[in-house]
Amino acid sequence: MFSTNTYASRRAKLKNQVSNGLLLFLGNEESGMNYTDNTYHFRQDSTFLYYFGLDKVGLAAIIDADSGEEWIVGDEITMDDVIWAGPQPTLQEQAGRVGVAKTLPKSALEATLKGALSAGRAVHFLPPYRPEHTLKLHHWTGWSLAEIPQKASMAFIMAVINQRSYKTDHEIIEMDKAVNISGQMHLNAIRATRMGKYEYEVVGTVHGTARSGGGDLAYPIILSVDGQTLHNHYHGNRLESGRLVLGDFGAETATYYAGDITRTWPVDKTFTEKQKEIYQIVLDANMNVINALRPGVKYLDCHLISWRTVTEGLKNLGLLEGDVDEMVALGVPALFMPHGVGHMIGMDVHDMENLGENYIGYREGLERSNLLGLKSLRLAKELEVGFALTIEPGTYFIPELIQLWESQGKFKEFIKYDKLKSYFDFGGVRIEDNYVITADGAKLIGEPIPKTIAEIEGLRC
């Protein structure tokens, strides 16, 4: 947890932006995995943590924006709770730790919200991402289930985004920790890779490293020789000579800040020449985007820098032909990089995504494209000091997508489909780092993690 003053200050700023009505914060409950008492790993809601810092099951909070009053909502522990979970601080003690003077039992929450609504007051809440929250809001307000998402408060959404988008020095310290643990996860994975092992054996090393860092995973591990599958959570392949391993994983600290790092390495001790060619293209794209980072630059333009670098590199290899500018404008490189070049990161690995990607990554006058690759770009607007983000260009050879485009004759004047067939078993390469925007450019979050060809091969010895 941060200091009491940190949470109080965050709430004070929020009240300045949403000046009327009740603001409702729903903390998370435990969720049964296959029966009620066998639960998934508990993860508190990030916005609740940001403003109230309490990592406890079953809490909520209310801020009265008119009076300035604040309440932590929850129930006191019972003797059964003590028997099964040990002694716990009282609700009042928990509230005091984060500078909240008042508490409210859960049983009073429904009447409080209905009373406000019947008095014509606004009840502000954020878009629910868990079904039980939608059901609770339906029960408390009387609105239909279909209405609940539309009733989420735009003023509340934008106020939260306007605070959480700008990382403080204290937050960056936590993110440094997350990335440093993430880096160790990658170093251990690269060193643990051996021909004949299975992916799940390396995954075990990765998860153990995250846990030994005092936190856990920021998101499910991607580690696969089938790197052309972008979100591949299957770990049953055997590691064989000639294959590349793409590892996309990161740690979450005990304070719930995330790292999001990707590295690609050979199963063998060294890259093949073909692997080196593609890897260097992606590394060049990674570095070209990093060199472009500064306040005022649209991240959409950074995405296009990555596409241009990939297009130029593949043209030099004879896999593409034609004018690079024209190919980028038409979206030809989406065949090889069908995702965005990065996103915001913080307490969520895709920071605040539950509030709406377009509210976070776009602005009025900057509309999201429906073009393959660009439609998956989560951050496009101008960068500002304090934004923390990922830089993650890649190049992938997806046989099914290549065959589809070829059958459609798509961009046949640019794409050398006959030459791409020899890459059908290649997989993919992605290289990802985390940066924070500063007044004069950008700063790497955490310590540098090896990523040049020589550095990666040095770890494989």
Buried (B, 14 or more C-beta within 10 A) or exposed (E): BBEBEBBBBBBEEBBEBBEEBBBBBBBBBBBEEEEEEEBEEEBBBBBBBBBBBBBBEEBBBBBBBEEEEBBBBBEEBEEEEEEEEEEEEEBBEBBBBBBBEEBBEEEEBEEBBBEBBEEEBBBBBBBBEBEEBBEBBBEBBEBEEEEBEEBBBEBBBBBBBEBBBBBBEEBBEBBBBBBBBBBBBBBBBBBBBEEEBEBEBBBBBBBEBBEEBEBBBBBEBBBBBBBBBBEBEEBEBEBEEBBBBBBBBBBBBBBBBBBBBBBBBBBBEEBBEEBBBBBBBBBBBBBBBBEBBBBEBBBBEBBBBBBBBBBBBBBEBEBBEBEBEEBBEBBBBBBBBBBBBBBBBBBBBBBBBBBBBEBBBBEEEEEBBEEBBBEBBBBBBBBEBBBBBBBBBBBBBBBEBBBEBBEEEBBEEBBBBEEBBEBBEBBBBBBBBBBBBBEEBBEBBBEEBBBEBEEBBEBBE
